[in-house]
Amino acid sequence: MILCKDIVKVFPDGSGCTSTILDCVNLEIKDGEFVALTGKSGSGKTTLLNIIGLLEDTTSGQVLIENQNWQEKTRKEQSLFRNQKIGYIFQSFYLESEYSVYKNVELPLIVAGVPRKERKKRVMECLDKVGMLPKAKSKAKLLSGGEKQRACIARAIVCNPEIILADEPCGNLDDANTTRIMELLVDLKNEKRTIIMVTHSMEDADYADRKIAMHGGKVYEENC
């Protein structure tokens, strides 16, 4: 379970004042739940996602995952937890353009110290799952947008994370690729993974179990 308690995030606005991005956010996400965070740009969705993913600190408040307050952990402890437990899918892909698809997907396993034989097994399994096995040797820069995002999903799940965070995963894709990516996310949810997705698209949000709307840094509505 993921529990956000009284999360506040404040940034300096450049004029000597501060801007409140998250304003006392309280949120509970159950294991195996697929949640969509919706709202306009600037509503705090991505900041909240990054805090849950331990990429940003809170100004105040707590993030509890597996009943532990990860805001109190060291950077090393947070980094190890991210590598083992959290997979990330980004709108901008963040693939190494000169690396092959295989190498891009393998990188998290290298960081985790997984032996070469096991790395190969896991990479090939994940590429097969997302329909990218025929592109394993292709350089990332030669892929279409939909192919890049499927490679990103393979990379996100190769360490077998329990939590998947997706920030506008279909923002740069056409309708056909959007449908394919969303169906892949539903498949991952059916494997009992917890998925939190940021999206502007209510059509994409409809794939989730629960939609959480945000405005002005507040969670103001939850729809089943």
N, C-alpha and C positions, 0 to 999 in steps of 0.2 A: 504493500500500500504506500502511496505517496501522499503526504500531508503537508500542506503549506499553512503556516500559522502566522497571521498578522504580518504578512510580507510587505515591507515598505522599501522602495528603491527611489533614491533622490540623486539627481545629477546637477552639477553646476551648469548654468545656462550661458556662461561666458560674459555676463554683465555684473558678476559679483553676487547674483541671486541664485536660487536653486529651482529646479523643475522636478515635480513629483511624477515619476513614471508609473509606479505601482503604489496604490494607496490602501494599505491595510487589507491585503488579499488573503482570504481564507478559502481553501479548496482541498477537497479530498478526492483522490482518484484510486479506485480499487484495482487490485491485481487482475490482469487480463481484460481490462476495460479499454475501449477505443474512444478517446475523447477528442473533440474538435474545439479549438479555441478560435472564436470568430470575432470580427470587429474591424473597424476602419484602421488605416495606418495611424500609428501614434497612440493606439489604445492600450499598449503595454503587452501585447500578445507574445512577441518574440523575446522581450526582456524576461517575462515570466518563464517562457520555455528555457531560456539560457540559464536562469537561476535554478530551475528544476534539474537541468543537466549539469550543474556545477561548473558552468563556464563563466558565470558572474556571481559576485557576492551580493547579498542583501545589504541595505542600509540598516535595517532591523528586521526582526522576525526569524522564523525557523523553517527549514526544509527538512522533513523527516522522511527517510526512505529506509524501509526495513527496520523501522523503529529507532533509527539513529539520526541524530541531528548533524547533517553533513556540513553545515555552516561552521561548526566547531572543529572540523577535521583539518589536518595539514594539507598543503597543496599536493604532496606526494600521495597521501591517502585518497584524496579526491581523484587524482589522475588514475590511480590503480583501479578505483571503483568504476570510473567512466569506461576504461578500457575493457573491463570484465563484464559490466552490467548494462551499459547504455550504448545504443547504436544511433547514429545521426544521419538524417537525410536532409540535404539542403537544396534550396531552389537553384543556387548557382553551381551545384555539383561538387566543386573543389576537388576535381580529379587532377592528377599530375599529367599534363597533356602529352608529354613525350614518353610516358610509361605505357605499357600494354594494359589492357583491361585486367588481365591476370595479376600483374604486378600491383595495380591499384588496389585490388581486392585483398591481396596478400599482406599489404602493409600493416594493418592492425595486428595480424598474427605475428609478424616479425617483432613488433613492439612488445607483444605479450610473451615473447620467448618460446613460441610453439615450434617444435621440431619440424624440419623441412618436409618429411613424409606426411605428417599430419596436416601441415599447411596445405599441401597439394590436394589432399583428400577434401578438406573443408572448402577450399576455393572452388574446386570443380563442382562440388555439390551445390554451392550457393549460386554459381553461374548457371547451372542447369535449372535451378529453381526459378530463376528470373528470366529464363529463355535467352541467356547471353553466352552459352557455351561455344557456339560457332564464332563468336567475336573475341575469344579469350586472348588471341595473339595480336589483335588490332590495337593500334595506338588510340588513346582516349580522344585525341584531337580529331580523329577521323569519324567519330561516332555522331549519329543524329542526337537531337535533344532527348528523345524518348529512350534511346539506347544508353545515353549517359546516365539518365536517372535510374534505369534498371541496374547499371553497374554500381551506382551509389547505394542502391538497396542491397545488392550482394555484399558490398563492403560493410554496410551497416549491420548485417546479420551474421557475418563470418565468425565473429567471436561468440555467437549464440547468446546475445544479450536478452535480458528479461524485459528491458524497457527500450522502446524505439521513439525517438523524438524527430518529428518531420516538420520543417519550416517551409511552408508554401511549396510542397513537393511537386505540384503540377503547375506552378505559376508561369513557367516558360513553355508549356506543352500544348499541343493541339488536342482536340476533343478525343480522338482515337487513343492517343498515348495517355491522356488523362484517365480514361476509363481503365486502361490496362494497369496503370500504376495504382489506382485506387483499389482495383480488384486484388492486386498483390498485397496491399496493406490489409485488406480484409482477411486474406489467407493467413497472414502473419498473426493477426488478432486471433484467428481460429486455432493457432498453435499455442494459445494461452499467453501471448506476449502482451504487455501493456503498451498502448500506442497513444501518444499525445501529438496532435497535428495542429499547426497554425495554418489558417486559410482565410482568404477573403471570399471564397466561393461557397455559397450555400449549397450548391449542387454537390461539391466535394464533401462538405460537412454532413450531408445526408447519409453518407456511408458509415458515419460513426455511431456508436451506441448512445452518445450523449453530446449535445452541443452546449458550450459555455460561452456566452456572449460577454465581451469586455468593452468598456467605454470609460475613458478618462482614468485609466489605471485601476478600475474597479471591476469585479465580477458582478454583473447586475442581473443576470438571468441564466437559468439552466432549463433546457428543454430536453425531454426524453425523445 
